[in-house]
Amino acid sequence: MFDWRWDFTAEILPRLIIATGNTLLAAGLGYAIAIVLGLILALAQRTPYRALTMTVREAVEFIRSTPLVLQIFFVFYVGPQFGVRLSPWVAGMIAIGLHYAAYLSEVYRGGLESVPKGQWEAATSLNLSTARTYFRIVIPQALPPSLAGMGNYLVGIFKDTPMLSVIGVAELMHTANAIGSESYRFLEPYTLVGVIFLMISLPSAALIRTFEAWVRRKLGMS
């Protein structure tokens, strides 16, 4: 029998709203790390130094092939054995950022490879350095085709933040579990968490598509 308690819902909603802020913060910081580190990893796979390129490529494949929850445990629990002690928040941000940086590096790589080789030839004829060629010519052209993938992973990070609950980060799922354990009622907190995720994920996906279309129009690509 469906037994929804509205008084209990009103009681737990403030806690879930605070946890939503923590979840958005975790997703935002993790994504910021992933954006920067992902570009670095993508560029590191395009150097003339074969040893560096192969090392980075294998590292990216290893990260992509192992579960995020394992990486969270590794950063938080294994790190102290090597003298690296991190708070649950910091460990979680590093793990999420590193995990999604590996995926974003592939998105960046696809975008970089879509830039015509003639752009490189033109930059070489103008005697531009490699750094200036990348940041003034190649990367600005590589970003628009990469926006869709980047947006998908932003939503993906948000939906993966519940994994941080395994190390005690007070995000949405951790808070919902705590409420359920205290009250022995799981229907309301879990349902509200699902609704909150939908209320954030669906509009975010729509905004990402709108932004992508706007960028393409501005660049005359549509």
N, C-alpha and C positions, 0 to 999 in steps of 0.2 A: 504494500500500500504506500502511495506517495505521501510522505509526511514532511512537508516543507514548513519550517518555522520562520515566520517573517521577523519576529522579535529577535531571534538569534542572528538572523541575517543582518539586521541593523546594528547589532552589537559587534559583529566581527568585521563589518565593512571598513571601519577606520584602519584597522590593522592591515587589511589587505591593500588598502590604498597606499599606506606607507611602504608596504612591501613592493607594490607596483613601481614606486619611485626608485627603490633599490634595484629592481629588475631592469628598469630603463637605464639607470646609471651603469649597471654591469654590462648591458648590451652596448651602450654608447662607448664606454672606455675600451671594451674588448674590440669593437669594430675600428676604433681609431688606431689601436695598435696594429690590427690586421691590415688596414689600408696602407700604412707606412711600411711595415715589415714585408707585406706581400709584394710591394713594388721593388723593394731591395732584393728580395729573393728572385723576382722575375729578371731583374737586370743582371744579377749574379750568374744567371744561367745563360747569359748572352755575351760573356766575356771571351777574349781570345785564349784565356788560360784554361786549358782542358781539365786540369786536375780540380780547379775551383768549380768549374761548371758541373762536372760529374758529381762532385761531393754535394753541392747544393741540390742538384736534381734528385739524388738518392735520398737526401734528408727530407725533401718535400714529399717524395713518394712514401717514405716511412711514416711521416706525420699523417698524411692522408689515408693511409692504410690501417691506422690504429685508432681505437675508439677515443672520443673526447674524454669520456669519464676516466679512462686509464691514464690519460695525460694529466688530468686534474689531480688524480691520486699521486702520480709520479712527482709532479712539481711540489705538492704540499707535503707528502709523507717521505719521499726519498730525498728531497732537497736537503733537509736537516742532517742527513748522514754525510753530506759533503760540506757542511757548514753554512748552508743557505737556508735560513729560517724566515719564512714569509707568513704574513697573516692570511687567513682564508680569503679575504678580499683580493689581496695582491696576487696570491697564488692563482686564484680563479681567473683574474684578468689576464695574467700572463699565459695561462693554459688556453683560454678561449682565443686570445689574440694570436698566439702561435699556431693554433689549430686552423683557424680561418685564414691566417696569412698564407698557409700552404695552398688553400683553395683559391684565394684571390690571386696568388702568383700565377696560377694557370689562366685565370681570367685576363690578367695583365698580359701574359705571354701571347695569348690569342690576339689581343688588341694590337700589341707591338708587331706581330707578324703580319697583320692586315695592312700595315702602312707600306705603300709601294717602295720598292728598292730605289726607285728614281729619286726619292726624297733624300736618301743617304748619299747618293751620287751627287746631287745638287749641293748638299752641305759640304761634302768633301771638296768640290770645285771651289767653294767659297772659303775654304781653309778654316772651317769651324771645328772646334774641338769636339771630342766625343760627348762630353758633358753638355755643351751648348746644343749640340744636335739633338740629344735626347730631350732635354727640358724645354727647348725653344721650338722644336719642329716635330719630333717623333711622338713624344708622350701626349701633347695636345691633340694630335690626330688619332692616337690609340685609345684615348679615354671614352669618346662617344660610343664606339662599338662595345666597350666593356661595361657600360652603365647597367645594362639589364642584368648581367651576371652579378655585378657588385650589389645591386639592389636585392636580388634574391638571397644573397648571403647575409645581408643586413637583417632580413626577416628571419633567416635561419639562425643567426646568433641569438636573436630575441627568443626564439622558441627553444633554444638549447640552454638558456640560462638556468632552467630547473636542475640541470646536472650539478650546479654549484652547491645545491643543498647537501650533497654527499660530504662536503667538508664544512658545513655549518654556516654558509652564507645565507643571510636572512632575506632571500628573494621570495617570490610568490609561492612556489611549491613548498619551500621550507616552512613558511608561515602557515600555509594551509595544513600541512602535516602536524605542526605544533598545535593548531586550533583543534584538529580532530583528536589528537592524543589527550588534550585537556578536557574536551567536552564529550568525547565518544560519539561525536556527530561529524560525519565526513561528507554528507550530501551537499550541504550548503557551501562549505569552503571550497570543495573541489569544483562544484558547478560554477561558482563565482569566478574561480581562477580561469576556467575554460572560457567564460564570457569575456573576462578582461583581456585574455590573449586574443580572442577574436576581434574585440573592439579596437585593439592596437594594430594587429597584424593586417587586417583587411584594408583599413584606410591607408596604412603605410605602403602596402603594395600598390594601391591606386595612385598615391602621391609619387611613388618612384616611377611608375609608368608615365605619369603626366610630366615629370621632370625630364625624363628621357626624351619624350616627344618634343618638349620645349627646346632642349639642347640641340636636337637634330634640326629643328626649324631654324634656330639661330645660325647654325653652321651650314644651312642649305642642303641638308642630307636627306630631307623627306620630300 
